[in-house]
Every structure is written in structure tokens, then in C-alpha cells.
Amino acid sequence: MRNLVGCCLFIIFAMLFTGCAGVEKEKPLSNANITIDPYNMSEKERLLISKTGVEQIEFFKLEGELKEDEDLQFSVEMYEKGKLEEELLTTSDEPNTKFEDSFISFGIGNINNENPSLKLIAGTPFGLATTNYSNNMTSFSFNKLVGKKVTLEKNKPVYLVAWVGTTKNKLRSVGSENGELPTGIEEAEVALLYRVLWTNNVKK
């Protein structure tokens, strides 16, 4: 089943890539300008996603160019009452340096009522990363944190998506306009944030 979901997501990524490449003119890339733009899926694309077992997902277009000593890091951070507890998923050492009509994404899937856990799915320019998160929340929300194109600043994180859960009767909403750490997170019982960071390569 995991291989089937991964295969379906790969096909959808390919369709999104080829669809956008055909309608946009080629743009010059600049290593001084890396941007992330929310991607609004069509009804057909949403229908395809619904057949993969993914419950919720958001896509973003990534454009720009890295220098040889730079990196893009993608991670999912877990917060409890506004305090960062751990990184549940992280990828770095980005092998690509040029991004043109590239896509990144964050989604959740495989929710099982008998074993209430979340499958966290992060799509990066070079593949798909997944991990499971043990979850006892009784209700949740899943929201984009950016509504328009944002330009990354070096060493300044941008938060793109928030999953917020609670065991209480009232669910605290969180919000952000330009990808900063969302307001209201200090009152959220649990929040999972999808983060992108433009930084230097860590020498090993």
C-alpha cells in the first residue's frame, strides 16, 4: 500500500510539473532570489489526490537557484503549547541547485481509527519523505500559512502549513500571513509545522 501511495503521488507530481511547464515562459534564475508560491489545485487534481489515501495536502511552487555552499532544509516541527519539542521529519543536503517549476508539498494520510496515528508526507524537489506520528488528538485542522508568493531570506525559516490538534472541545486556530511562526501557537495543544529554511551547507 505504501508503494502504491508513493507511486500515485509521483505521478501527480509529474502531471503538475508538465502542466505548469507548458503554460509558463522560461524565466531566468537568480541565486539571490528564492521564492515559494502557493499552488491551487484544479478539481481534477484534487480528485486524483483523493484516490491516493492522502487525507490533506498542500502544494507550493519553488523557484530560484542555490550557490554551491548553500542548502534548502525541509522539516516538520512539533510544538506543544508554543514550545518546540522535536523535529519529526527533516531533509537536507539538497542535491539540486536550480529550481524552475519545482514543487514541494506537505500532507497527512493513512489515518486509522483503531491505531490513531498520522502519516506525515513531505514532498521535496528531489523526492518524498514520510514518517509516522503517534496521535491521540480527537479533532484537528490543517491550513496553509501563506496565501501569496514569499521570497526566502537566508537563515530565516518560512512556515508553509500547520496541522493543529486537540483533545478538548474547542480547537484553537493558528494563522500567519507571510510564513512567520503562526500566532496562536502558544495556545495550541499540539501543532505540526512544515518549515523551509534557506541556509549554508553544514560541512561534515
VOSELUM-140041 format. One record per atom (N, C-alpha, C): residue in three letters; atom name; x, y, z. Coordinates in steps of 0.05 Angstrom, whole numbers. Atoms other than C-alpha are relative to their C-alpha. Layout:
BEGIN
NODE residu atome     px     py     pz
NODE    ALA    CA      X      Y      Z
...
//
This chain:
BEGIN
NODE residu atome     px     py     pz
NODE    MET     N     17    -24      0
NODE    MET    CA      0      0      0
NODE    MET     C     17     25      0
NODE    ARG     N    -18    -24     -2
NODE    ARG    CA     57     48     18
NODE    ARG     C     12      5    -28
NODE    ASN     N    -12     -3     27
NODE    ASN    CA     89     35    -51
NODE    ASN     C    -20     12    -19
NODE    LEU     N     21    -10     18
NODE    LEU    CA     22     48    -85
NODE    LEU     C     -4     30      4
NODE    VAL     N      4    -28     -6
NODE    VAL    CA     12    114    -49
NODE    VAL     C     24     17    -11
NODE    GLY     N    -24    -15      9
NODE    GLY    CA     84    136    -65
NODE    GLY     C      0      2    -31
NODE    CYS     N      1     -1     29
NODE    CYS    CA     74    117   -138
NODE    CYS     C    -20     20    -10
NODE    CYS     N     21    -18      8
NODE    CYS    CA      9    155   -143
NODE    CYS     C      9     29      3
NODE    LEU     N     -9    -27     -5
NODE    LEU    CA     40    217   -112
NODE    LEU     C     21      8    -21
NODE    PHE     N    -20     -6     20
NODE    PHE    CA     99    212   -160
NODE    PHE     C    -13      8    -27
NODE    ILE     N     13     -6     25
NODE    ILE    CA     52    211   -220
NODE    ILE     C    -13     27      1
NODE    ILE     N     13    -26     -3
NODE    ILE    CA     13    271   -193
NODE    ILE     C     21     22     -1
NODE    PHE     N    -21    -20      2
NODE    PHE    CA     78    310   -183
NODE    PHE     C      8      4    -29
NODE    ALA     N     -8     -2     28
NODE    ALA    CA     97    294   -255
NODE    ALA     C    -20     15    -16
NODE    MET     N     21    -14     15
NODE    MET    CA     30    318   -281
NODE    MET     C      0     30      7
NODE    LEU     N     -1    -28     -8
NODE    LEU    CA     35    382   -241
NODE    LEU     C     23     14    -14
NODE    PHE     N    -24    -12     12
NODE    PHE    CA    105    395   -267
NODE    PHE     C     -4      5    -30
NODE    THR     N      2     -3     29
NODE    THR    CA     89    383   -340
NODE    THR     C    -22     20     -7
NODE    GLY     N     22    -19      5
NODE    GLY    CA     23    422   -336
NODE    GLY     C      9     29      2
NODE    CYS     N     -8    -28     -4
NODE    CYS    CA     56    485   -309
NODE    CYS     C     22      7    -20
NODE    ALA     N    -22     -7     18
NODE    ALA    CA    117    480   -354
NODE    ALA     C    -10      8    -27
NODE    GLY     N     10     -6     27
NODE    GLY    CA     73    483   -415
NODE    GLY     C    -13     28     -2
NODE    VAL     N     14    -25      1
NODE    VAL    CA     38    548   -396
NODE    VAL     C     17     24      8
NODE    GLU     N    -16    -22     -9
NODE    GLU    CA     94    590   -367
NODE    GLU     C     25      2    -17
NODE    LYS     N    -25     -4     15
NODE    LYS    CA    152    621   -404
NODE    LYS     C     24     -5     18
NODE    GLU     N    -24      5    -15
NODE    GLU    CA    222    604   -384
NODE    GLU     C     10     26     13
NODE    LYS     N     -9    -24    -14
NODE    LYS    CA    248    652   -331
NODE    LYS     C     29     -3      8
NODE    PRO     N    -28      2     -9
NODE    PRO    CA    320    669   -315
NODE    PRO     C      0     -5     30
NODE    LEU     N     -2      6    -28
NODE    LEU    CA    341    641   -248
NODE    LEU     C     21     18     13
NODE    SER     N    -19    -17    -15
NODE    SER    CA    377    682   -195
NODE    SER     C      6    -12     27
NODE    ASN     N     -6     12    -26
NODE    ASN    CA    415    655   -135
NODE    ASN     C     -5     20     23
NODE    ALA     N      6    -19    -21
NODE    ALA    CA    395    718    -98
NODE    ALA     C    -30      2      6
NODE    ASN     N     29     -2     -3
NODE    ASN    CA    321    705   -103
NODE    ASN     C    -13    -28     -2
NODE    ILE     N     14     26     -1
NODE    ILE    CA    287    640    -80
NODE    ILE     C    -28      5     10
NODE    THR     N     27     -6     -6
NODE    THR    CA    212    643    -79
NODE    THR     C    -17    -26      3
NODE    ILE     N     19     21     -4
NODE    ILE    CA    155    598    -56
NODE    ILE     C    -28     12     -4
NODE    ASP     N     27    -11      8
NODE    ASP    CA     85    607    -85
NODE    ASP     C    -21    -22      4
NODE    PRO     N     21     20     -4
NODE    PRO    CA     22    570    -62
NODE    PRO     C    -12     -9    -27
NODE    TYR     N     12     11     25
NODE    TYR    CA     -6    525   -117
NODE    TYR     C    -28     -9      6
NODE    ASN     N     28      7     -3
NODE    ASN    CA    -81    520   -124
NODE    ASN     C     -7    -23    -19
NODE    MET     N      6     24     17
NODE    MET    CA   -101    451   -149
NODE    MET     C    -27      3    -14
NODE    SER     N     25      1     14
NODE    SER    CA   -155    441   -200
NODE    SER     C    -18    -22     12
NODE    GLU     N     18     21    -10
NODE    GLU    CA   -216    397   -186
NODE    GLU     C     10    -28     -8
NODE    LYS     N    -10     25     10
NODE    LYS    CA   -186    342   -228
NODE    LYS     C     24     -9     17
NODE    GLU     N    -23      7    -16
NODE    GLU    CA   -121    344   -189
NODE    GLU     C     -8     -8     28
NODE    ARG     N      9      7    -26
NODE    ARG    CA   -158    343   -123
NODE    ARG     C    -13    -28      0
NODE    LEU     N     12     27      2
NODE    LEU    CA   -197    282   -147
NODE    LEU     C     22    -21     -1
NODE    LEU     N    -22     20      1
NODE    LEU    CA   -132    246   -164
NODE    LEU     C     13     -4     27
NODE    ILE     N    -11      1    -26
NODE    ILE    CA   -104    263    -96
NODE    ILE     C    -17    -17     19
NODE    SER     N     18     15    -18
NODE    SER    CA   -166    234    -62
NODE    SER     C      2    -30     -4
NODE    LYS     N     -3     29      5
NODE    LYS    CA   -150    166    -93
NODE    LYS     C     26    -12     11
NODE    THR     N    -27      9     -9
NODE    THR    CA    -81    161    -61
NODE    THR     C      0     -8     30
NODE    GLY     N     -1      5    -29
NODE    GLY    CA   -101    154     13
NODE    GLY     C     10     24     16
NODE    VAL     N     -9    -25    -14
NODE    VAL    CA    -75    224     29
NODE    VAL     C    -25     15      8
NODE    GLU     N     23    -14    -10
NODE    GLU    CA   -125    260     73
NODE    GLU     C      0     30     -7
NODE    GLN     N     -3    -29      4
NODE    GLN    CA    -99    331     67
NODE    GLN     C     27      5    -12
NODE    ILE     N    -26     -6     11
NODE    ILE    CA    -43    361     25
NODE    ILE     C     -1     28    -12
NODE    GLU     N     -4    -26     13
NODE    GLU    CA    -18    429      2
NODE    GLU     C     25      0    -16
NODE    PHE     N    -23     -1     18
NODE    PHE    CA     29    442    -57
NODE    PHE     C      9     29     -2
NODE    PHE     N    -12    -27      4
NODE    PHE    CA     76    501    -69
NODE    PHE     C     21     -2    -22
NODE    LYS     N    -20     -2     21
NODE    LYS    CA    119    522   -128
NODE    LYS     C     25     13     11
NODE    LEU     N    -26    -10     -9
NODE    LEU    CA    193    533   -115
NODE    LEU     C     16      9    -24
NODE    GLU     N    -16    -11     22
NODE    GLU    CA    235    578   -159
NODE    GLU     C     25     13     11
NODE    GLY     N    -25    -13     -8
NODE    GLY    CA    307    602   -154
NODE    GLY     C     24    -17     -4
NODE    GLU     N    -26     14      4
NODE    GLU    CA    379    579   -151
NODE    GLU     C     17      3     25
NODE    LEU     N    -18      0    -23
NODE    LEU    CA    427    560    -95
NODE    LEU     C     29      2     -9
NODE    LYS     N    -29      1      4
NODE    LYS    CA    501    573    -92
NODE    LYS     C     10    -28      9
NODE    GLU     N    -11     26     -6
NODE    GLU    CA    547    513    -84
NODE    GLU     C      1     -6     30
NODE    ASP     N     -3      4    -29
NODE    ASP    CA    555    524     -9
NODE    ASP     C    -26      5     15
NODE    GLU     N     26     -5    -13
NODE    GLU    CA    480    534      4
NODE    GLU     C    -17    -25     -1
NODE    ASP     N     18     24     -3
NODE    ASP    CA    424    486     22
NODE    ASP     C    -28     10      6
NODE    LEU     N     28     -4     -9
NODE    LEU    CA    349    483     29
NODE    LEU     C     -7    -23     18
NODE    GLN     N      8     20    -19
NODE    GLN    CA    325    446     90
NODE    GLN     C    -30      0      3
NODE    PHE     N     29      4     -4
NODE    PHE    CA    254    418     97
NODE    PHE     C     -4    -16     25
NODE    SER     N      4     15    -25
NODE    SER    CA    227    396    164
NODE    SER     C    -29      3     10
NODE    VAL     N     25     -2    -14
NODE    VAL    CA    165    383    205
NODE    VAL     C      6      2     30
NODE    GLU     N     -5     -5    -28
NODE    GLU    CA    168    413    275
NODE    GLU     C    -25     -4     16
NODE    MET     N     23      5    -18
NODE    MET    CA    124    392    333
NODE    MET     C      2     20     24
NODE    TYR     N      2    -19    -22
NODE    TYR    CA    102    445    383
NODE    TYR     C    -22     -9     19
NODE    GLU     N     20      4    -21
NODE    GLU    CA     65    436    449
NODE    GLU     C     -2     25     16
NODE    LYS     N      5    -25    -14
NODE    LYS    CA     34    499    478
NODE    LYS     C     21     21     -7
NODE    GLY     N    -19    -20     10
NODE    GLY    CA     81    541    435
NODE    GLY     C     29     -7      3
NODE    LYS     N    -27      8     -4
NODE    LYS    CA    144    504    455
NODE    LYS     C      9    -21    -20
NODE    LEU     N    -11     20     19
NODE    LEU    CA    186    468    403
NODE    LEU     C     10    -24     15
NODE    GLU     N     -7     24    -14
NODE    GLU    CA    191    396    426
NODE    GLU     C     20    -17    -16
NODE    GLU     N    -18     16     17
NODE    GLU    CA    224    360    367
NODE    GLU     C     -6      4    -29
NODE    GLU     N      4      1     29
NODE    GLU    CA    233    354    292
NODE    GLU     C     -8    -29     -7
NODE    LEU     N     10     27      6
NODE    LEU    CA    192    295    268
NODE    LEU     C     11    -10    -27
NODE    LEU     N     -9      8     27
NODE    LEU    CA    219    296    197
NODE    LEU     C     18     23     -9
NODE    THR     N    -18    -21     10
NODE    THR    CA    278    333    166
NODE    THR     C     16    -11    -24
NODE    THR     N    -17      7     23
NODE    THR    CA    315    332     99
NODE    THR     C     18     23     -5
NODE    SER     N    -19    -21      7
NODE    SER    CA    377    370     79
NODE    SER     C     19    -11    -21
NODE    ASP     N    -19      7     22
NODE    ASP    CA    437    365     31
NODE    ASP     C    -15     -2    -26
NODE    GLU     N     16     -2     25
NODE    GLU    CA    391    386    -26
NODE    GLU     C     19     -4    -24
NODE    PRO     N    -17      5     23
NODE    PRO    CA    423    356    -89
NODE    PRO     C     -4     19    -23
NODE    ASN     N      5    -19     22
NODE    ASN    CA    390    406   -136
NODE    ASN     C      9     28      9
NODE    THR     N     -7    -28     -6
NODE    THR    CA    416    477   -141
NODE    THR     C    -18     20    -16
NODE    LYS     N     18    -17     15
NODE    LYS    CA    367    504   -193
NODE    LYS     C    -29    -11      2
NODE    PHE     N     28      7     -3
NODE    PHE    CA    292    504   -183
NODE    PHE     C    -17     17    -19
NODE    GLU     N     17    -13     19
NODE    GLU    CA    246    520   -241
NODE    GLU     C    -25    -17     -4
NODE    ASP     N     25     16      0
NODE    ASP    CA    173    498   -238
NODE    ASP     C      3    -25     18
NODE    SER     N     -3     22    -19
NODE    SER    CA    194    454   -179
NODE    SER     C    -23      1     20
NODE    PHE     N     22      1    -19
NODE    PHE    CA    142    431   -129
NODE    PHE     C      9    -11     27
NODE    ILE     N     -3     12    -26
NODE    ILE    CA    144    419    -54
NODE    ILE     C    -28     -3     12
NODE    SER     N     27      4    -11
NODE    SER    CA     86    395    -11
NODE    SER     C      2    -11     29
NODE    PHE     N      2     13    -26
NODE    PHE    CA     63    374     58
NODE    PHE     C    -28    -11      3
NODE    GLY     N     26     12     -3
NODE    GLY    CA      6    326     73
NODE    GLY     C      0    -20     22
NODE    ILE     N      4     21    -20
NODE    ILE    CA    -22    276    121
NODE    ILE     C    -18    -22    -12
NODE    GLY     N     16     22     11
NODE    GLY    CA    -52    208    107
NODE    GLY     C      0    -25     18
NODE    ASN     N      1     26    -14
NODE    ASN    CA    -67    137    129
NODE    ASN     C     -9      2     29
NODE    ILE     N     11     -2    -27
NODE    ILE    CA   -108    157    189
NODE    ILE     C    -17    -25      6
NODE    ASN     N     13     25     -8
NODE    ASN    CA   -131     94    225
NODE    ASN     C    -13      3     27
NODE    ASN     N     15     -4    -26
NODE    ASN    CA   -185     98    279
NODE    ASN     C      8    -20     21
NODE    GLU     N     -8     20    -19
NODE    GLU    CA   -161     34    311
NODE    GLU     C     28      5     11
NODE    ASN     N    -27     -7     -8
NODE    ASN    CA    -89     58    314
NODE    ASN     C      4     29     -9
NODE    PRO     N      1    -28      8
NODE    PRO    CA    -95    134    314
NODE    PRO     C     28     13     -4
NODE    SER     N    -26    -12      6
NODE    SER    CA    -30    156    281
NODE    SER     C     -3     14    -27
NODE    LEU     N     -1    -15     25
NODE    LEU    CA    -14    204    225
NODE    LEU     C     24     -8    -16
NODE    LYS     N    -22      3     18
NODE    LYS    CA     29    191    165
NODE    LYS     C      7     28    -11
NODE    LEU     N     -8    -26     10
NODE    LEU    CA     67    256    151
NODE    LEU     C     15     -3    -26
NODE    ILE     N    -10      3     27
NODE    ILE    CA     85    265     78
NODE    ILE     C     12     27     -9
NODE    ALA     N    -13    -25      9
NODE    ALA    CA    135    318     55
NODE    ALA     C     12     -5    -28
NODE    GLY     N    -11      2     27
NODE    GLY    CA    148    326    -19
NODE    GLY     C     22     22     -4
NODE    THR     N    -22    -19      5
NODE    THR    CA    215    359    -36
NODE    THR     C      7     -1    -30
NODE    PRO     N     -6      0     29
NODE    PRO    CA    245    376   -104
NODE    PRO     C     13    -25    -10
NODE    PHE     N    -14     24      9
NODE    PHE    CA    283    310   -105
NODE    PHE     C    -13    -26     10
NODE    GLY     N     12     25     -8
NODE    GLY    CA    234    261    -75
NODE    GLY     C    -22      4     21
NODE    LEU     N     21      0    -20
NODE    LEU    CA    186    243    -19
NODE    LEU     C     11    -11     26
NODE    ALA     N     -8     10    -26
NODE    ALA    CA    199    236     55
NODE    ALA     C    -25     -4     17
NODE    THR     N     23      6    -17
NODE    THR    CA    150    204    104
NODE    THR     C      9     -9     28
NODE    THR     N     -4     11    -27
NODE    THR    CA    145    188    178
NODE    THR     C    -27     -2     13
NODE    ASN     N     25      3    -15
NODE    ASN    CA     91    167    227
NODE    ASN     C      1     15     26
NODE    TYR     N      3    -15    -25
NODE    TYR    CA     67    209    285
NODE    TYR     C    -22    -12     17
NODE    SER     N     20     11    -17
NODE    SER    CA     31    177    343
NODE    SER     C    -18     22     10
NODE    ASN     N     19    -23     -4
NODE    ASN    CA    -32    218    353
NODE    ASN     C    -24     -9     16
NODE    ASN     N     24      6    -16
NODE    ASN    CA    -86    218    407
NODE    ASN     C    -19     24     -1
NODE    MET     N     18    -23      2
NODE    MET    CA   -120    283    385
NODE    MET     C    -27     -9    -10
NODE    THR     N     27      7      8
NODE    THR    CA   -195    280    377
NODE    THR     C    -11     17    -22
NODE    SER     N      8    -17     23
NODE    SER    CA   -202    337    327
NODE    SER     C     25     16     -8
NODE    PHE     N    -23    -14     10
NODE    PHE    CA   -154    376    283
NODE    PHE     C     -8     19    -23
NODE    SER     N      3    -17     24
NODE    SER    CA   -146    430    230
NODE    SER     C     26     -2    -16
NODE    PHE     N    -23      1     18
NODE    PHE    CA    -99    433    170
NODE    PHE     C     -2     24    -18
NODE    ASN     N      3    -26     14
NODE    ASN    CA    -84    501    140
NODE    ASN     C     27      9    -12
NODE    LYS     N    -23    -14     12
NODE    LYS    CA    -37    537     93
NODE    LYS     C      6     25     17
NODE    LEU     N     -8    -23    -15
NODE    LEU    CA      3    592    127
NODE    LEU     C      9     23    -17
NODE    VAL     N     -7    -21     19
NODE    VAL    CA     20    632     65
NODE    VAL     C    -22      1    -22
NODE    GLY     N     21     -3     20
NODE    GLY    CA    -31    660     16
NODE    GLY     C      9     11    -26
NODE    LYS     N    -11    -11     24
NODE    LYS    CA     15    690    -35
NODE    LYS     C     30     -6     -1
NODE    LYS     N    -29      6      4
NODE    LYS    CA     86    685    -62
NODE    LYS     C     16     14     21
NODE    VAL     N    -19    -11    -19
NODE    VAL    CA    140    695    -10
NODE    VAL     C     29     -4    -10
NODE    THR     N    -28      2      7
NODE    THR    CA    214    708    -20
NODE    THR     C     16     -8     25
NODE    LEU     N    -15     10    -23
NODE    LEU    CA    261    669     26
NODE    LEU     C     22     20      7
NODE    GLU     N    -23    -14    -11
NODE    GLU    CA    311    705     69
NODE    GLU     C     19    -20     12
NODE    LYS     N    -19     20     -9
NODE    LYS    CA    374    668     86
NODE    LYS     C      0     -2     30
NODE    ASN     N      0      8    -28
NODE    ASN    CA    373    633    154
NODE    ASN     C    -25     10     15
NODE    LYS     N     26     -8    -12
NODE    LYS    CA    301    657    166
NODE    LYS     C    -20    -21     -8
NODE    PRO     N     19     21      8
NODE    PRO    CA    251    599    169
NODE    PRO     C    -26     11    -10
NODE    VAL     N     27     -6     10
NODE    VAL    CA    186    601    130
NODE    VAL     C    -17    -24      6
NODE    TYR     N     19     21     -6
NODE    TYR    CA    127    561    155
NODE    TYR     C    -23      0    -20
NODE    LEU     N     19      1     22
NODE    LEU    CA     81    537    100
NODE    LEU     C    -27    -12      7
NODE    VAL     N     25     14     -6
NODE    VAL    CA     29    491    131
NODE    VAL     C      0     -6     30
NODE    ALA     N      3      8    -28
NODE    ALA    CA      2    478    201
NODE    ALA     C    -21    -21      4
NODE    TRP     N     20     19    -10
NODE    TRP    CA    -33    417    229
NODE    TRP     C     -2      5     30
NODE    VAL     N      4     -6    -28
NODE    VAL    CA    -64    433    297
NODE    VAL     C    -20    -20     11
NODE    GLY     N     18     20    -11
NODE    GLY    CA    -96    381    342
NODE    GLY     C     -6      6     29
NODE    THR     N      8     -3    -27
NODE    THR    CA   -133    379    408
NODE    THR     C    -16    -24     10
NODE    THR     N     17     20    -13
NODE    THR    CA   -166    332    457
NODE    THR     C    -24     13     14
NODE    LYS     N     21    -15    -13
NODE    LYS    CA   -212    387    482
NODE    LYS     C    -23      4    -19
NODE    ASN     N     24     -6     16
NODE    ASN    CA   -280    410    457
NODE    ASN     C      5     23    -19
NODE    LYS     N     -5    -24     16
NODE    LYS    CA   -251    474    428
NODE    LYS     C     27     -2    -13
NODE    LEU     N    -26      1     15
NODE    LEU    CA   -197    476    374
NODE    LEU     C     10     28     -5
NODE    ARG     N    -13    -26      3
NODE    ARG    CA   -150    535    375
NODE    ARG     C     11      3    -28
NODE    SER     N    -10     -5     27
NODE    SER    CA   -137    564    306
NODE    SER     C     27     15      1
NODE    VAL     N    -25    -15      2
NODE    VAL    CA    -68    590    286
NODE    VAL     C      1     13    -28
NODE    GLY     N     -1    -14     26
NODE    GLY    CA    -51    638    230
NODE    GLY     C     26     14     -5
NODE    SER     N    -24    -15      9
NODE    SER    CA      4    672    191
NODE    SER     C     -5     10    -28
NODE    GLU     N      4    -12     26
NODE    GLU    CA      7    717    130
NODE    GLU     C     23     -5    -19
NODE    ASN     N    -24      2     18
NODE    ASN    CA     78    712    104
NODE    ASN     C     19    -22      8
NODE    GLY     N    -16     22     -7
NODE    GLY    CA    103    647    133
NODE    GLY     C     16      2     26
NODE    GLU     N    -13     -1    -26
NODE    GLU    CA    126    671    201
NODE    GLU     C    -13    -20     19
NODE    LEU     N     11     18    -19
NODE    LEU    CA    115    629    263
NODE    LEU     C    -28      9      7
NODE    PRO     N     28     -9     -1
NODE    PRO    CA     39    630    268
NODE    PRO     C     -9      9     27
NODE    THR     N     12    -10    -25
NODE    THR    CA      1    669    320
NODE    THR     C    -20    -21     10
NODE    GLY     N     18     19    -12
NODE    GLY    CA    -40    628    369
NODE    GLY     C     13    -27      6
NODE    ILE     N    -13     26     -4
NODE    ILE    CA     11    571    371
NODE    ILE     C      5     -6     29
NODE    GLU     N     -6      4    -29
NODE    GLU    CA     25    583    445
NODE    GLU     C    -24    -11     15
NODE    GLU     N     24     10    -13
NODE    GLU    CA    -47    563    460
NODE    GLU     C     -9    -27    -12
NODE    ALA     N      7     25     13
NODE    ALA    CA    -48    502    414
NODE    ALA     C     11    -24     16
NODE    GLU     N     -8     24    -15
NODE    GLU    CA    -46    435    449
NODE    GLU     C     24    -14    -14
NODE    VAL     N    -22     11     16
NODE    VAL    CA     -4    405    393
NODE    VAL     C     -2     13    -28
NODE    ALA     N     -1    -11     27
NODE    ALA    CA     18    437    327
NODE    ALA     C     24    -12    -15
NODE    LEU     N    -21      9     18
NODE    LEU    CA     58    407    270
NODE    LEU     C      3     21    -22
NODE    LEU     N     -5    -21     20
NODE    LEU    CA     90    459    225
NODE    LEU     C     20     -9    -21
NODE    TYR     N    -18      7     22
NODE    TYR    CA    121    447    156
NODE    TYR     C     17     25     -6
NODE    ARG     N    -18    -22      1
NODE    ARG    CA    183    491    152
NODE    ARG     C     20     -3    -22
NODE    VAL     N    -22     -1     20
NODE    VAL    CA    232    511     97
NODE    VAL     C     20     20      9
NODE    LEU     N    -21    -18     -8
NODE    LEU    CA    299    542    112
NODE    LEU     C     22      0    -21
NODE    TRP     N    -22     -5     19
NODE    TRP    CA    350    571     63
NODE    TRP     C     24      7     17
NODE    THR     N    -23     -4    -17
NODE    THR    CA    418    565     95
NODE    THR     C     26    -10    -14
NODE    ASN     N    -25     11     10
NODE    ASN    CA    491    544     85
NODE    ASN     C      1    -30      4
NODE    ASN     N     -5     29     -4
NODE    ASN    CA    513    472     77
NODE    ASN     C     15     -4     26
NODE    VAL     N    -15      7    -24
NODE    VAL    CA    536    440    141
NODE    VAL     C     23    -18     -8
NODE    LYS     N    -23     16      8
NODE    LYS    CA    606    414    130
NODE    LYS     C      3    -24     19
NODE    LYS     N     -3     24    -16
NODE    LYS    CA    616    343    153
NODE    LYS     C     29     -9      2
//
